[in-house]
Amino acid sequence: MPEGDTVWLTAKKLHAALAGRVLLRSDLRVPRFATADLTGRAVLEVVPRGKHLMTRLEGGLTLHSHLRMDGAWKILPGGGPGVRLPGPQHQIRAVLGTAENTAVGYRLPVLELLRTTEEDQVVGHLGPDLLGPDWDPDVALANLARDPDRPLGEALLDQRNLAGIGNVYKCELCFLLGVTPWLPLRLLPEDRAAALPETARRLLAANRDRHQRRTTGRTAGQNQNLYVYGRAPRPCLRCGTPVRVADQDGRPTSWCPHCQAGPTP
């Protein structure tokens, strides 16, 4: 599930493959931009902003993409029109090729071309980026505090508060704070509220260079990589109580009824 760490790593790989090189192949397979031709333009950089990807091009253009639930970019060695694109073909939304590499975007729910000077139209609403140069824990905490009656889990997923957290990190962060995702923010103990922004940043930063997320610090296998997310009804790694799962705002949300205090469905 792509979250801020996945997007950061994707941007890093795209930047390494494309930046500083001229596009020899360009194919945007979405109706609005199907006729756009980016060949001949150099890729300046690829940068993440929360869960958004910005591929900045020569001439003041930016290709904006968002992975959402299952989108992905893949890097293929080799460039030019002769590079074979692995399928499924109907899932390909974008092809960007240089003389050295070809980047292919699959199942991208958001793909649009805009002026670089207008990027704020699509990311200007975001809060501080947990993995970005604009990260500011005080601003993130102030954003969260604006709606004290809101459940913590919902507030963490609101990218206007802080950008980069998805459902996995929502569940894991609530576990580490010792409260349920349904706890109203006003009831979060002051010391835990103060620790929340930096704890979230550390979680994402620790995982941004790898595909296999780990929040427990254990390396004994996939079943012990995460404290609660996806573990129900297996025992909690800390206390042995069966982990539970329920819906929160349309997302499966896991928690330990012994280790986490607060309201539950």
CORVENNOR-V730549 format. One line per field, one symbol per residue. ss: DSSP state (h for helix, s for strand, l for the rest). phi: phi as a letter, one per 20 degrees, with the letter a starting at -180 (. if undefined). burial: 1 if it has 16 or more other C-alpha atoms within 10 Angstrom, else 0. Layout:
BEGIN
ss = ???
phi = ???
burial = ???
END
This chain:
BEGIN
ss = lllhhhhhhhhhhhhhhhlllsllssssllhhhllllllllssssssssllsssssslllsssssslllllsssssslllllllllllhhhsssssslllsssssslllsssssshhhlhhhhllllsslllllllhhhhhhhhhlllllshhhhhhllllsslllhhhhhhhhhhhlsllllshhhllhhhhhhhhhhhhhhhhhhllllllllllllllhhhllllllllllsllllllsssssssllssssssllllsllll
phi = .fcgffffffffffffedfncefdbbbdecgfcfefddfneeeeaccebmddddeedgnmdceeccelfbfbdcddfncnfeffefefffefdbcccdfdbcdcddlffcbbdbfgfdgffdcfeffgegddfegbffffffffffcfefggffffefffebdpedfffgffffffemcefeffgfefggffffeggfffffffffdfdbeefcdeneceqgfcfcfcfmegeffgfecnfgfdcbeclncfcdbdfeedepfcg
burial = 0111111111111110111011111111110000000100111111111111111111001111111100111011011100000000000111111111111111110010110100100010011111110011100110111000011111111111111111111111111111111111110100001001110110110011000011110000000111111111001110000111100100001111101110000
END
